[in-house]
Amino acid sequence: MPQAKLQVKLLAGTPNAMSLIYAAFRQCYSPGFVGDLWPRLVNGEVSSQEQAGFIAKVLESGHDSPVEHVSYSFAVEGISRALTHQLVRHRIASYSQQSQRYVDESDFDYIVPPAIARVPEAVMKFEEFMAAVGEAYTGLKEILQEHGQGKKANEDARFVLPQAAESKIVLTMNCRSLIHFFELRCCERAQWEIRKMAWKMLKILRQELPVIFAKAGPRCERLGYCPEGEKFTCGKMPLQKSTGQSRTKV
């Protein structure tokens, strides 16, 4: 049962992403039909600089719903069930997660939290427990199989598996959902594991579609102040009350 390593891979994104967002924005403000404009966009007759400039200008006004027309799909491995329980709370998204009902977890990988990894005696206790869980899982599965459960033995044996058990998932979000995801999960207050995954995703998207994601990240960077309040602030940004700004709803 080795320790798992985080890996984030972009599987697919909406083709002609920037042109699609540009066309959607244009349709909102144009009396014409952007269906007629589309061939010029994909053929490069309207420069990428012009498209990016227009998109950035409109986004500054607060109009951002057209970015929902573009989505990205990621494959992620080396993450814990503790992380995926948080991830799936982002509801405007699609998920396909490795099933513990159908996948044999007799030799499951696991994630070790950094705070535990830094303390030798904590690591020892953690790994001893993982080994004990592995033995319990295998033993339960064998007993259930002997009592006629067959391949369904995984279904009930999995109840002993810990949140540290490694999982794999495919997730798809549109750009607006991704921006919201990054605002929450790139924050220093986010749990360390999902924050690490979020920053890896954001790094990829800043290269894929910089006009949308170059400025994406923790919410405080967009607001110019920390919205978490004095009790929870990490101290990176000034508190809201010291800026004289009113609270911005997200």
C-alpha positions, 0 to 999 in steps of 0.5 A: 500500500504505497503513498499516492502522488497527486497528478492533474491532467487536462483531458479536454476543453471546449474548442475555439474557447476564446472565440466562443466566449467572444461570440457570446459576448458580442451577441449580447451587445450586437443587433447582428447574428454572431452565427455569421461572424463565427467563420471569421473568428475561427479563420483568424480574421478577427485577431486573438488580441482583439478578441481578448481585449474585448472579453477583458473589457466586458469582464471588468464590467461584471458581466461574466455569464457568457464564460459558462459556454466553455468548459474543461475536463480534468483527470486527477489521481493521488487524492484522498476520499477526504478531498473528493468529499469536498470537491463534489460539493461544487454542484455546477460540475460533472464527476466520474469517480473510481468506485470502491464497489467495483475496484478491489482495494486490497492493496489500496494506496493512501495519502499522508497529510504533511503534518503527519509526514513531518513527525516520524512517530506520527508516520509510524502510527499512521502507516501501521493503521493503514496496514491494519485496515488493509488486512481487515479489508482483505479478511472481510472480503474473503469471509464475505466471498466464502458466504456467497457474496462473490464479487459483491464482497467489495461493496461491504468490505469497503466500509472499513476503508479510511478517508485517506484511501486514494481515489481517482476522478474525472471532473468537468466544470465550465469557466464560471464554475472554475473561477468560483472554485479557484476563489474558494479552494486556492485560498489559504484557508482551504484544506491543504490537499484540495488547495494543492490540486486547485493550484495545479488546475489553475496553472494549466488553465492560465496557459490554456485560456489566459484571458479568463484565468490569468487573474483567477485565484483566491477571492481576496486577490479580486476583491483587494481585501480579505472577506474572511473576517478578523477571526479567519484571515491569513493576514495576506490581505487587509480586512474589509473594514480597513479598505472602506469597501462594501462587501462584494457578493459572489 
